[in-house]
């Protein structure tokens, strides 16, 4: 059964795609395949390889503008998650009662595959990739999509996977209404992107909990029992799905927990118990124990053998830009954690490094509250090197907690400053806590420039 009733949204007519990135172009191709009259509109310039795809499919598009009078004639609109709800065009569409939905919502109508959906403020890319690799290693015919990999819609159009692992952001969830996850995972929730949520944490929590809407008693809900915002959300949001919590602070009958001797125990009904020592995991740090617990629970629900799970969890190599080892130069270790775009991610990074740290921090501040980093900065950080245009908030937050805070003029300059400040045995850690688009195209560009600057030392 498809994860959305195929009669809920228009099944023909004019479909407008707002945003011609990976998800938008994939949506356009699937929509044309399903018989829609498709038009793609992007306020920016469309990348050349996406234009080639649209031209090959003979799909009409525009760039550099949104022709409002054409768009407002739509029967259905699929918008990029990067376009906020308060954009005037989105407000105008909703005023005309034209459905505005996400790519995931649209494409889910056209597949009977099992959908494993993972969200969280931190760790979702790692957990999504680990889960995907684990299922692939076990011989499952599995696709990878959402915030990572190829467009979900394009894969639905062109592939026939039995199961998809989808990394889902809150921005995607905001435009999902009828979608149902077979397995819904909320890893953790910490204040992030609050500018999209009226600066109210509870609004952001509510967005994350859209993950469990429409679930039935035959589905599964996997979540962190130790996370306070998730606990708060559980009081407001309910699901008939089977609850499988994971925890490092208590013991649970069904779910995953950590013993006093640091064994991960995973139990689900009608299955044998999985046990693995944390020291055998390939990914280190407390946060990665949580990520492995979540992936392990998914694997058990998907009936993977314990041996196959252990093989994957002991050999998995982390994704680029997430606590990525770059080099050790002159006795100083360099780590690229450019994907850490919020404060909680930086907390995890600082917690996982055992040596003194020169921390590279900064970028586009999203209203960050740095208070949770204060103790770790006091105890672990030798100096902070600021990157980005405006670092006033970082100076104000940490001026009493570390000996030295310096500004830089470029990534190359920042890396050179960090290398001079670091002592033998230290770690230079790029973990910015901020968005990247003041100096860089995205966090990948920021991480790549960091790695290039390190290799020039």
BELQUIQUI-V570639 format. One record per backbone hydrogen bond with DSSP energy under -1.0 kcal/mol. CO is the residue of the C=O (numbers start at 1). NH is the residue of the N-H. If there is no record, write none. Layout:
CO;NH
CO;NH
//
This chain:
5;8
13;37
14;75
14;76
15;39
16;78
17;41
18;80
21;25
22;26
23;27
24;28
25;29
26;30
27;31
28;32
29;33
30;34
31;36
32;35
37;15
39;17
40;62
41;19
42;64
42;65
44;64
47;51
48;52
49;53
50;54
51;55
52;56
53;57
54;59
55;58
60;40
62;42
66;68
67;71
68;72
70;73
71;74
76;16
77;101
78;18
80;83
84;87
87;91
88;92
89;93
90;94
91;95
92;96
93;98
94;97
99;77
101;79
102;106
103;107
104;108
106;109
107;110
108;111
114;164
115;182
115;183
116;166
117;185
118;168
119;187
123;127
124;128
125;129
126;130
127;131
128;132
129;133
130;134
131;135
132;136
133;137
134;138
135;140
136;139
140;142
141;162
141;163
143;165
145;167
151;155
152;156
153;157
154;158
155;159
162;114
163;143
164;116
165;145
166;118
167;147
169;173
170;174
172;175
173;176
175;102
182;220
183;117
184;222
185;119
186;224
188;121
193;196
194;197
194;199
197;200
200;204
201;205
202;206
203;207
204;208
205;209
207;210
208;211
209;212
210;213
212;215
216;219
219;242
220;184
221;244
222;186
223;246
227;231
228;232
229;233
230;234
233;236
233;237
242;221
245;256
246;225
255;267
256;247
257;265
259;262
262;278
263;259
264;276
265;257
266;274
267;255
268;271
274;266
276;264
277;280
278;281
285;289
286;290
287;291
288;292
289;293
290;294
291;295
292;296
293;297
294;298
295;299
296;300
297;301
298;302
299;304
300;303
305;309
306;310
307;311
308;312
309;313
310;314
312;316
313;282
319;322
321;339
324;336
327;334
329;332
331;425
332;329
333;428
334;326
334;327
335;430
336;324
337;340
339;341
340;433
342;346
343;347
344;348
345;349
346;350
347;351
348;352
356;427
357;382
357;383
358;429
359;385
360;431
361;387
364;435
370;373
371;374
373;377
374;378
375;379
376;380
377;381
380;357
383;359
384;406
385;361
386;408
391;395
392;396
393;397
394;398
395;399
398;401
398;402
404;384
406;386
410;414
411;415
412;416
413;417
414;418
415;419
416;420
417;421
418;422
423;426
426;333
427;358
428;335
429;360
430;337
432;362
435;364
436;439
436;440
442;446
443;447
444;448
445;449
446;450
447;451
448;452
449;453
450;454
451;455
454;457
//
